[in-house]
Amino acid sequence: MANVNTQTNLKLFVTPECPYCKRMGELLGEFVVLNKNINLSIVNVFNFPEIIEKYDIEAVPTLIINEEYKLIGFHEESLLCMHILSSLNKLYE
């Protein structure tokens, strides 16, 4: 993730009691520390029902990448990186 050279906006939808949400937030937080081009917003689904409807969130954790791609469920670091990089490649082809 250190090699991402385009502005990348991530929105992670979570609930406070979800252990998978917490772990995914930690992993994505590490990406933000590694690269200033990666921005992360964490949204508690209980606090923002209008945003949940806008993004059609049905499960947590759900990650929205640059308003274009949706990744549902927990993913380990290597698979998470692969999905983010793959979505960036599709955006800029």
N, C-alpha and C positions, 0 to 999 in steps of 0.2 A: 504494500500500500504506500510505501514511501515514494514510489515512482509515479504516482498519479500526478499529472501536470495540468489538469483542468479542474475548474471549480466543481466540486461534487457536494451536493446537498442531500443529506440523509435525514429521514424522519422515522423515528422508531416509536411505534405505538405499544404501550405497555399497561399493565396493572401493577399496583404496588406489591401485591402478595405473590406474584408469579416469579419463581426462581429462574426460569428460562429467560424471562424479560431482563432480570437483573444481570445475568451472565452475558447476554447479548449486548446490553448497554455497556458493560465493562469492556468487551472486545472492541466495540465500535469506538469507545472512548480512547482506547489505545491507538486506533487509526488516526484519530484527530490529533493526538499528541505527536505522532510520527510525521504528519503532513498538514501544513497550513491550508492546503487546497480542499481539505475535507471538513465540512461543517455538519454538525449533528444536533438535531432537535429531538428531545424525548417528550412524548405526549402521553399523559395519563388519560386513558380512554374514559374514565369516570368523570373527568373534569371538562371535557370538550365534546359533547355529543354531536354538535354540528360538524366538527371536523371528522368525526368517525363516519358520519353519513357521507360526507364529501368524498372520502377515500374508500368507502365501502369496506370498512374494517370488520371482519367477522371473527377473527381470532387474534390472540397475542402470543408472542411478539409478532408484529408485522413491520417490515421495513419498506419504506418508499424511497426509491433512488431517483433523484433529479426529477421528481414529479412524473416519471415515465414508467418505472418498473416497480412491481410489488413482489416482495419475498415474504412468504408466510411461514412462521414457525422458527424454532431455534436452529441455528447452523453453527458448526464448529468453525474456527478461525480460517482454515484453508478453504473450505467451501464458501464461506462468507466472502472472502477475498475474490474467489473465482466469480461469484455472482456479480459483485460490484464491478469488477474489471470487465466482465463480459457485457454488462449493461452499458458501460461507458463506451466500449468499442462499437456497440450497435448504434448509440446516439451519434457518434462521429464518423460513421462510415459514409 
